[in-house]
Structures are given as structure tokens and as C-alpha cells.
Amino acid sequence: HDHCTGAKYLSHRIIVLGLVDRKRRVMVPIHWEIMHREAETASTEKSSSKKEHEKGWLTAIRLLDETMSNGFPKLSFVADSWFGCEEAFQMLTERGVDFVMEVRCNRKVVEAHRKKGIDIRVDQFFQGRERHNIYFHDKRRYAAEANLLFKDSTQKLKVVAVANGKNIASNPYSYYVTNRLTWNASKVWGLWCDRWTIEVQFRELKQFFTLSEAAVRHENAVKMQIFIAMLALTVIRLEQCLSVGANEDQYVRPKPAGVIVRELITDSYRKSITKLAHEKQGKHAREKITARLQNKNLHAKPTEAKRIPKLLTPQELQRVAA
């Protein structure tokens, strides 16, 4: 709700499940769903309906279950702090899926050997702890790690705190959790860095397919616009992966999506111009365009195209004048 204008705006959240090519740093969408902000559910005690917020982590796990039921392998699951909760940690572990998720700094944790009743914030736990170097490609950060228990959870998880400097006086800027206790901090942070490809995905959806604002208002029309954009971007992603080559030891950035889109537009223009320039195939199209460019036909509706008179050739004009 816009309090300045008094208008109401309908917004949607898109949950995308994708496969990341770590060598090419490209994410190919596998499954997605439009998640509405609120869903009306009938109340059992009262006749009136009750509005409840949809839980994003439940939707994400359901998409993962549907994908694996179709034969998709169990790969590492990476998500941001919006999906990070004890219920999601437990459900992913029960499914045998390794995960890396970001957690907020105010989450309560306890050490594995301490009593359950003693809890502390995760940022307070890592204050003053010694850090070591971690690397991802040419990037270097500093991290501290520990096996902890989250509040109201019995599952032991590894928590990695990543900071820009080695000085323990500065607080870490992010905290990541995984159910693989044997993974080191560099591997956990590297998997998280690959999650940036989903941000590139949404940026290109807004740039190339104008999804920042919907041109339609009906719910089904909005879904159709988003689905067509997602399918088109999936085709572009596959083209990016195929354009690099099959050398597994070669870390090469693929062709940018913008270049592929421009090539498709240029190819469409080239085909249109070639068709118009063709002596036989383009004759009818040239006559139609010339008729539309006349002053008396410029304001005519497209449905009135059949009523536009056919242009006479110079020879026909001479015969009419004679």
C-alpha cells in the first residue's frame, strides 16, 4: 500500500531453483514458482477466512522434491538467510541433501558440549575468536568456524563466520551454516559465492524482459509473462554453456547474455531485410509497406489493411490515363 497516493500494488516473489555451472559461473533455471505474498485459508473455528503468510523455505523444498522425483541428482543446496531456519535444516538433512545457507547474526546458538539452556547470539559467539585465511579463486577472506547447535534444534551444524580482515576487533560480515561437518571454511564460502549467479539471473530478467514492472494486471497474464521470460532466459543460459566448449579444465567466462540477445535481434533484422530485398518474395511485402506509408493510410487501423487499395504501377497509370 502506497500511503502517499493511497494506491494498492500487487507484487509477487519468484522462487527459482537452478543448476550452477561453477566453471562458467552460469545458473540454468530448473524449476520456479510464483509465490504470492498472502494466501487465504478458511478458518475452522470461524466462518471468515484467515490470511497467512506463505513460507518460502517450504516452497523451496517442495520444488526440490519435485525436481529430484524427476531424476535430478542430489546436489548441494545453497540459499540465503530468507530460507535459513531449523525446520529447513532438518528437512534437508533427512532427504540426504548437503546445504550451505546464510544465517542472520541474531540467531541463537549453543556449543555442542554446553548445556541446552545456555544460548548466545551467533555474532557474540564469534567475537574475539582467531581467524584463518580462506580463498575462492583470487579472492581472500578471513574466517572462524565452529560446530554449534541452534536454539530449539538437536542437529549439530558447522557455522563459518567470514570477515574482511584478520583483526579480531572487527566483526564478521556474514555467517554461513552447513550440515557437512567435514567441509572446511573455504569450501563453504566458495559454494556461497556461486549463489551470486541467482542475483545475475534476476538482474537480466529485469533488463532484457522488463520484469521490474508487469505490463498486465490479471494474475494469469502476469504468470504467463514471467514464465515466457524464464523460458527465454533458460534458452540463453543453455546457449552460453554451449558457446564455451567442452574442456573441463578451462575456466572461461561464457558469452554475456546481452551479446546473445543483440545477436538474435540483429539476425532477425537481417532476415527481414533479406526477405524485403528479395525480388520475388519481397514484392508483396514492399507493396504493403508502401501502401501503409501513404498519408491517407497512416491513421488507418490494422484491421482496415484489406481495404487499402492496391498501388498502380507506372504502366497501369499510363493505360488508365489513355
DRENPAZA-315714 format. One line per field, with one value per residue (C-alpha): z negated, y negated, x negated; residue number from 1. Coordinates in pm, whole numbers. Layout:
DRENPAZA-315714
up Z,...
north Y,...
east X,...
num NUM,...
end
This chain:
DRENPAZA-315714
up 0,103,-178,38,323,145,420,371,563,626,604,640,525,765,616,864,832,1065,1156,1129,1362,1126,1403,1623,1331,1501,1346,1561,1418,1349,1165,1046,892,828,458,352,53,-125,-81,-210,-404,-550,-928,-1101,-1408,-1237,-911,-798,-604,-763,-584,-642,-503,-280,-399,-137,-268,-237,124,200,50,241,567,475,407,741,922,756,824,1195,1175,1081,868,507,538,280,193,142,26,-151,-501,-394,-377,-680,-971,-1190,-1015,-675,-811,-949,-636,-402,-624,-631,-250,-238,-76,-165,-210,-268,-394,-528,-875,-1046,-1313,-1582,-1563,-1897,-1913,-2178,-2169,-2128,-2470,-2663,-2829,-2620,-2837,-2776,-2442,-2281,-1958,-1675,-1631,-2003,-1989,-1723,-1883,-1958,-1800,-1599,-1219,-934,-561,-313,66,356,692,648,351,-6,-324,-690,-872,-1206,-1232,-1498,-1533,-1704,-1793,-1703,-1955,-1959,-1743,-1815,-1492,-1510,-1228,-1121,-1131,-941,-1018,-730,-775,-551,-792,-1026,-1312,-1569,-1671,-1350,-1338,-1057,-786,-721,-879,-689,-812,-664,-767,-635,-939,-738,-492,-554,-558,-208,-54,-240,-137,222,255,118,372,651,527,677,1014,897,850,1205,1312,1165,1296,1652,1619,1540,1805,2104,2027,1822,1526,1282,1362,1519,1827,1737,1425,1442,1233,1517,1753,1501,1464,1841,1879,1611,1746,2101,1971,1765,2062,2288,2033,1991,2365,2338,2047,2244,2536,2301,2178,2533,2660,2427,2522,2354,2198,1831,1719,1876,1664,1933,1891,2134,2385,2199,2220,2361,2655,2731,2718,2951,3191,3200,3270,3542,3701,3704,3873,4126,4218,4252,4476,4688,4734,4836,5076,5249,5594,5580,5212,5101,5372,5183,4856,5024,5180,4845,4665,4939,4916,4539,4572,4773,4587,4621,4471,4185,3938,4060,3821,3884,3947,4236,4422,4657,4765,4863,5244,5437,5580,5957,6143,6383,6683,6536,6469,6834,6954,6724,6845,7207
north 0,-344,-585,-887,-815,-576,-316,57,253,628,779,1133,1317,1564,1867,2014,2348,2363,2562,2368,2436,2350,2331,2096,1919,1953,2068,2260,2241,2587,2514,2199,2083,1753,1714,1484,1263,1387,1688,1704,2017,2100,2097,2400,2213,1907,1872,1583,1650,1614,1473,1645,1565,1833,1990,1963,2245,2490,2386,2424,2775,2876,2759,2959,3270,3237,3196,3499,3709,3648,3797,3490,3583,3474,3180,2920,2680,2314,2043,1708,1624,1596,1979,2044,2194,2503,2672,2635,2764,3073,3150,3115,3339,3604,3601,3653,3314,3117,2748,2414,2128,1784,1708,1378,1252,1257,1630,1806,2089,2309,2506,2879,2956,2690,2721,2665,2378,2159,1978,1677,1480,1612,1279,1268,1626,1540,1217,1235,1578,1646,1638,1806,1741,1876,1849,1864,1821,1495,1366,1389,1354,1449,1694,1860,2182,2396,2681,2543,2625,2377,2297,2544,2786,3111,3121,3027,2790,2617,2236,2029,1658,1465,1126,885,851,1070,824,979,634,610,817,1070,951,1283,1623,1949,2285,2633,2987,3123,3102,3218,2928,2656,2286,2226,2482,2342,1985,2092,2260,1949,1728,1938,1830,1485,1627,1611,1234,1208,1408,1158,862,991,1075,709,574,789,883,577,779,493,386,602,463,656,673,1004,1281,1535,1274,1189,1558,1601,1303,1434,1791,1676,1463,1752,1991,1740,1682,2059,2089,1810,1986,2311,2116,1964,2307,2446,2147,2212,2563,2898,2852,2935,2780,2444,2168,1943,1686,1759,1514,1248,1278,926,1023,1323,1107,848,1121,1257,908,845,1183,1104,769,936,1194,926,707,1006,1104,749,720,1047,977,1223,1299,937,787,828,706,398,310,349,127,-138,-145,-186,-483,-687,-983,-864,-523,-628,-662,-359,-70,257,430,193,316,524,209,30,4,168,-72,-104,-64,-343,-128,-82,-455,-529,-286,-445,-796,-687
east 0,-136,-49,-136,104,339,293,250,-12,-17,-363,-495,-804,-967,-1143,-1390,-1568,-1865,-2174,-2501,-2793,-3078,-3337,-3133,-2961,-2624,-2296,-2047,-1690,-1547,-1223,-1047,-724,-549,-488,-205,-255,54,278,632,715,1053,1058,1208,1329,1473,1660,1440,1124,784,479,146,-196,-341,-664,-934,-1150,-859,-803,-1175,-1190,-877,-1038,-1347,-1136,-957,-1289,-1451,-1140,-1202,-1552,-1755,-2062,-2112,-2349,-2449,-2167,-2264,-2022,-2022,-1906,-1540,-1532,-1753,-1560,-1587,-1293,-1458,-1791,-1621,-1415,-1714,-1928,-1652,-1650,-2027,-2090,-2404,-2333,-2502,-2283,-2339,-2202,-2135,-2368,-2096,-2031,-2076,-2330,-2493,-2815,-2780,-2931,-2738,-2400,-2091,-1968,-2275,-2241,-2409,-2384,-2597,-2780,-2859,-2987,-3249,-3368,-3740,-3788,-4101,-4061,-4245,-4277,-4023,-4035,-3794,-3972,-4167,-3966,-4092,-3889,-3932,-3709,-3643,-3444,-3280,-3031,-2722,-2364,-2094,-1828,-1536,-1737,-1918,-2119,-2487,-2589,-2908,-2893,-3151,-3197,-3360,-3530,-3720,-4013,-4210,-4183,-3952,-3831,-3625,-3308,-3243,-3008,-2831,-2765,-2711,-2586,-2621,-2532,-2864,-3089,-3393,-3386,-3641,-3560,-3700,-3464,-3163,-3242,-3314,-2975,-2810,-2990,-2838,-2495,-2560,-2453,-2088,-2126,-2257,-1953,-1707,-1906,-1891,-1522,-1461,-1698,-1606,-1244,-1130,-1006,-1060,-703,-436,-263,53,266,454,298,285,140,-133,-220,-234,-467,-702,-701,-780,-1067,-1204,-1187,-1361,-1638,-1680,-1743,-2000,-2171,-2199,-2343,-2600,-2709,-2735,-2934,-3229,-3337,-3378,-3724,-3669,-3999,-3928,-3776,-3631,-3360,-3076,-2938,-2734,-2358,-2333,-2553,-2331,-2017,-2172,-2280,-1925,-1787,-2046,-1976,-1603,-1670,-1898,-1635,-1367,-1583,-1687,-1323,-1226,-1519,-1436,-1292,-1003,-940,-963,-744,-415,-570,-718,-384,-211,-463,-447,-68,-81,-320,-75,73,431,344,116,403,596,647,458,791,852,546,759,947,627,631,355,97,84,-239,-353,-245,102,131,47,313,573,481,504
num 1,2,3,4,5,6,7,8,9,10,11,12,13,14,15,16,17,18,19,20,21,22,23,24,25,26,27,28,29,30,31,32,33,34,35,36,37,38,39,40,41,42,43,44,45,46,47,48,49,50,51,52,53,54,55,56,57,58,59,60,61,62,63,64,65,66,67,68,69,70,71,72,73,74,75,76,77,78,79,80,81,82,83,84,85,86,87,88,89,90,91,92,93,94,95,96,97,98,99,100,101,102,103,104,105,106,107,108,109,110,111,112,113,114,115,116,117,118,119,120,121,122,123,124,125,126,127,128,129,130,131,132,133,134,135,136,137,138,139,140,141,142,143,144,145,146,147,148,149,150,151,152,153,154,155,156,157,158,159,160,161,162,163,164,165,166,167,168,169,170,171,172,173,174,175,176,177,178,179,180,181,182,183,184,185,186,187,188,189,190,191,192,193,194,195,196,197,198,199,200,201,202,203,204,205,206,207,208,209,210,211,212,213,214,215,216,217,218,219,220,221,222,223,224,225,226,227,228,229,230,231,232,233,234,235,236,237,238,239,240,241,242,243,244,245,246,247,248,249,250,251,252,253,254,255,256,257,258,259,260,261,262,263,264,265,266,267,268,269,270,271,272,273,274,275,276,277,278,279,280,281,282,283,284,285,286,287,288,289,290,291,292,293,294,295,296,297,298,299,300,301,302,303,304,305,306,307,308,309,310,311,312,313,314,315,316,317,318,319,320,321,322
end
